[in-house]
Amino acid sequence: MKSNKPCFPSHIFNTPTLSANETAPSAPLNEWCDMNDEQGFMGFSYYVEVCMNSTYLLRDFTRTRTEFNARYVRSYSWCDDATHFSNNVIGAAYEAGVGVYAAVWFGLSRSLLLYYIIIKDTHIYIIQTNPLAPYVVRSIDVGSEPLFDGDLPADQLAQQIVYMQQNVHPFGIGVSISEMEYGFTSTNGSQAILDVVDFVHAGEYEYFLWHLSVIFPRCSISFPIFDFTGDISFTSLIYVCANGKGLILSFFPPRHPLPLFLAVTF
């Protein structure tokens, strides 16, 4: 963080305590930290397929903030108990004082695209009906590695991003996709994606990288991987999301290395 001004979700800002009959603060928060100031360590990716209850979520989110100085959690995968679980995530994030980077999950094959439609509509419904959502949800990814997995052609995926933006931009929430550099550079038409996303979420997996620069033990990121070539171009803040399964803090001993969530500018 560059700024010392109290803003959410910095560690010098506390979310207003809600009274028993309040579902959200009485006035709009409007205190998001400037994304241009949020460079460096952001938080952790958080595997949600286990569908943890609200007690586990609050404990984990609070631990990321107090023990690791995280400001965000980035959801990875999807819980079948869609609406109830997502509302629990939002409530726990607000109480713990962390922001949320959400994801609309495609799955790993085209056969799951109908499932994606259900998840997409659920996300939109939650944003529009949960009064706390605009306070803690920073952005939504339309797919995790959708170009690499071939979920949709790039032009159709761009249309899905725009559709999501039309529904969540009024709430101050940005939209992107989580995608590897290889997914962009190996896919025809991926410039259409970069032209519409609000920022770039670069998903990275250690087993796809051949030239790693170790930052923390077992948490490796190599910044030269963002050498976009050819006709692909963009000017944006890049969020580096080191993905992986088993990202549940409750099951990790203290100080166990976890997949990172970073923000860098190129």
Secondary structure as UniProt FT lines:
FT   TURN            11..12
FT   TURN            20..21
FT   HELIX           35..37
FT   STRAND          40..47
FT   TURN            49..50
FT   HELIX           54..68
FT   STRAND          72..76
FT   HELIX           82..96
FT   STRAND          99..104
FT   HELIX           110..112
FT   HELIX           113..129
FT   TURN            131..132
FT   HELIX           133..136
FT   STRAND          137..144
FT   HELIX           146..149
FT   HELIX           154..168
FT   HELIX           169..171
FT   STRAND          174..179
FT   HELIX           181..185
FT   TURN            188..190
FT   HELIX           191..196
FT   STRAND          200..204
FT   HELIX           206..208
FT   STRAND          214..216
FT   TURN            217..218
FT   STRAND          219..220
FT   HELIX           223..226
FT   TURN            230..231
FT   STRAND          237..242
FT   HELIX           249..251
FT   TURN            254..255
FT   STRAND          260..265
//
